[in-house]
């Protein structure tokens, strides 16, 4: 079996990106924890709770055709490090400019500008840039809306994690670790809105992914990115701006949350379910081509290309002590279908054909081993 093709340039870019984004995260944490001390550490522990929930949600979305772990780690580091540092630096610059102009940064107008205009533009711009870089450098792994959603959501999860450390830590430092104010802000950010940043930044990823799935050239997805970025900024601005316009205190905000934000999030969930089904149908369509050519049989298309079929196939193989082979077979077959989709669409055709050849060899080897079990 031929070895997997080497992509040295892409690997080097990923390593450099991981190092730089990791350094940015170190800087962000040094700033936050250096200013908050023990309160920041407690805040970090609290921030792990919503982070875990969000990462589990992303893992569920990414189950059908998991994205490369290295790229997802880069995405998280970009959100938690680069995006946060960017927001802090820009925020500091704006404060300096306001002070130089003799404007009170604590005035109602300045507070509204910072929360509803500056934050959405700067934060979504920084997070969205990470999504765009992943597309431009690792386009092979970014060929559909689910990919874009996963990358955007992972960047958002990283950003929200560091931001939550700051919010929780500041409140703990001001009022004590077990105060009602700390519990309130944890409820608002960790229970009511752990997926808020995910919803915002997913717009950028979805836009790129939708275009990447339809166009061969890199330019249309970049154009679509700016449309998605605008949507991300508007959603973010709507979320932050509500605190200035909604009347009735906490009760009024809860009513607004139920009537506006919950339906928006529910809409995103519906889109995710639809995209996952679409991704499965695409896998079935491409694998059917191999069935027509005699590489696999039609029953295997069902076993490899449907959730129920995969569960049954894994259960059958596990009962014979070969669950690992079946898992590898399903993974390679899914990647084979994705490579075939790139060949059909004409995106990076030479590399996609090379990947197709390698994956076809792996699928054939796993299939042969599994057929031996059935004999």
ABEGO torsion letter per residue (X at the ends): XBBBBBBAAAAAAAAAAAAAAAAAAAAAAAAAAAAAEAAAAAAAAAAAAAAAAAAAAAAAAAAABBBBAAAAAAAAAAAAAAAAAAAAAAAAAAAAAAAAAGBBAABAAAAAAAAAAAAAAAAAAAAAAAAAAAAAAAAAABABAAAAAAAAAAAAAAAAAAAAAAAAAAAAAAAEAABAAAAAAAAAAAAAAAAAAAAAAAAAAAAAAAAAAABABAAAAAAAAAAAAAAAAAAAAAAAAAAAABBGEAAAAAAAAAAAAAAAAAAAAAAAAAAAAAAAAAAAAAAAAAAAAGABBAAAAAAAABAAAAAAAAAAAAAAGAAAAAAAAAAAAAAAAAAAAAAAAGBGAAAAAAAAAAAAAAAAAAAAAAAAAAX
